[in-house]
Structures are given as C-alpha cells and as structure tokens.
Amino acid sequence: MKIVVVRHGEVPSHKLRQACADNETLTERGKAQARELHKILGGYRFDAVYSSSLQRTKDTARIITEGQGIEIIIDERLNTRRKKKGMDLGLLVDKAYWDLHYHKYDGIIEPLSEFYNRVCQFLAEVTTKGYDKVLLVTHHSVTKAIEAYFMDLMVDGMLISDGLEPGNIAVFEKK
C-alpha cells in the first residue's frame, strides 16, 4: 500500500511563521501549489482520498483531485492539534509554529501524546482497508506524526521529523 501525504497549500499565517487559525483559507500561492500538485498527482488513481475537516485541506484536496470524480473523505483525526476546551486560539497565534509540536503548550492544546495516538489510530485503520493507493491531505504537525509513525521518529515523547512544507508531498509504503 502506498500512502501519499500532502500538506495543504500556503495560508496567510505561514508568511508570518505563526500557528494557523482554524478558519484560514488558501492564499493565491496556496491555490497555485495545489494546482501544481494536481499536475503531479492528477494521473495517479487513488483508491481513497482523506482530508482533515479544515477548509484549507479540503480546498487543497479538491484542487488536487479535480476532474477525477473521487469522493474526499473528511476525517478529523487528520486535523492539527486541537485547542483545549474553553481556550482561545488567539493564545497560540503569536507563538512560533514550530513550538506547537512539542510539550510546551500541552495546557493550551491537545497533549502531544494524545495527538500522536490519534494519528496512529487513523493510520492503523487506513492500512487495514485493503487500499492500494491512498492520498492524505493534512497539516504540518500531522505530517510530522505520520513520518514518526512510518520512520520511528518519536524520541523521548517528541516528534523529531521535520514534517512537510506547504504544498509538498511524501510517499510511504506499508507492506
């Protein structure tokens, strides 16, 4: 089974190197990145396409699969780390985005261990469905967790992978 992982295209907060707000949409550059991914992946026939529930990933997935007539399956387990109930995302927006992938903000957002387990449960489920090729459109922190899952990059409770840049692709194989 091949799992093609795509990070959504650029959004406004990327230029500021800040955490993304839930409601951010793709910039013109982000849309162009998605169109480029469509050119690269357009001839690749996927058995399933999964996206997080956030608009920027749904838009990226829609552009990539345009004209293919394939359903995009929305799965919240592909969402970025969730904010804690009652916490204002505004507390995170001024934080450097790379800090959000460690334990520093576990009191504000979903603890890293819960987040990693959520992504691993999703991957374990998808790999048992009998797909040959699957596309996952998701977020930076999730790409880090996926890399950690397939490449054993969880060390001392931290995800040590770099993750993907906006509009980039990684391919993993599960035998």
N, C-alpha and C positions, 0 to 999 in steps of 0.2 A: 504494500500500500504506500502510495506517495501522498504526503501531506504538504501542500503548498501554502505557505504562510505569508500574508501580505499585511504590512502596516498601512493604515489609512493614509490618504494624502495629507498634505500640509493644511494646517488650520492657523488662525491668527496668533495664537499663543506660542506656536513654535518659533516664530520670529523673535519673540521675547524670551525664549527658553524658560517658559513657565508651564506649570501644570495646566492642562486643558479643562475648561468648564464643560459640563455635560452637554450643553446645547450648542457647542461650536460647530460650524459648518465649514466645508472645504473652501479654501481661498481659490483664486483663479489658478495659481500654481498647483494647488492640490488637485483640482479638476484635471489639469494638464498631466499631472503624474498618473492619475487614474486612467486617462485616455492612453498614455504610454503603456501602462500595464495591460490595457485591453489589446493593444497591438502585440505585445509579447505573449500574452496568455490566451488571446482570442481563439486560436486554433486548438487549444488544449481542452479536451472534453472532460469535464468533471462529473463524477457521479453525484456529488453533493457540494453545495456552497453554503458555508456558515458565516454569519456576521454577528458582531455584537449588536446590542439594541440601540446604540447611539447613532445619531444621524450621520456623522462623518464616515463611519464604517459602512453603513447601509448605502450611502451615496457612492462610496468607492466600489463596493461590491456590484452595485447596479451598473456603473460605468464599465467595469471590467467584463461583466457577463452580458452586456447589451447585445441583443440580437440572437442570443443562444436559447432563449425560451426555458431557462432553468430557474427553478424556484430558489430564492435566497432564504435559508432557514435562520431565523433570529434566535440566538441563544445567549442569555445574559451571563452565562459563565465565561463568555469571551469579553465581557466588559472589563474596563480598567478597575483598579482597586476602588471599592465603594467607600463613600463617606459614611462615617458613623451616624446613626440616627440622631437627629437634632443638631448636628454640626453643620456649620455654614461652609460651603465650598470656598467662599471668599477667604477663609483662613489659609487655604492652600495656594491660591492663585499667585501670591507673591513669593512662593517658595520655588527654588530652583527645581526643575522637573526631575533631575536625576536623584535628588534626595528622597523622592517618594517611593523608591524601590527597596528601601531598607527599613529597619525597625523604628527609625526616628519619629515617625508620625503615626505609629500604631494607635495612639489615643484619639486621633482625628479621623483616620481612615481605617479600612479593613486591615486587621493584622496580617503581616506578610505570610505567616504560616497558613492562615485560613484562605487567603488569596491563592497561594500556590496549590493547596489541596483542591480548591475549586477547579482550577485549570487542569490539574492532573486527572480529576474525576471526569471532566469533559473529554480529555484525550483518551482515557481508558475506554470510555463508552464509544467514541467515534471509531476507534481502532477495532472494535468487535462487530461493526455493522456490515462487513464484507465489501466495503468500497475498494475500488482500485485506485482512484484519484479523488482527492478532496481539497477544496480551497477554503481557507480560513482567513477572514478579513477582520483584523483586530487592532489592538493598541500596543504601544511601546512596552509597557510593563508585562502585557500578556505574551508578547514575542519573547521577552526575557524568560518568562516561566516556561514557555514551550521549548526554547533552547535548553534550559536547565533540565527539563524532563527527558529530552532525547539525548543530551550530551553529558548528563550527570554533572551539572554545573551549579548545584546547590551546595555551598560550603559554609559551615557554621551558621546555618539559617539565613544566609544571604544569597541572592541570585547574582552570580558573578559574570553572567553573559552580558554582552553589550546591547542586545536587542537590535531591532531594525530601525533604520532612519525612515522618515515619511516616504511612502510610495515604493519601498523596497520589498524584495522577495527573498524568502529562504525556502528550501525544499528539504524535507526529512523523509526518511524511508523507514517504515515499520514492517519487519518481516514476520 
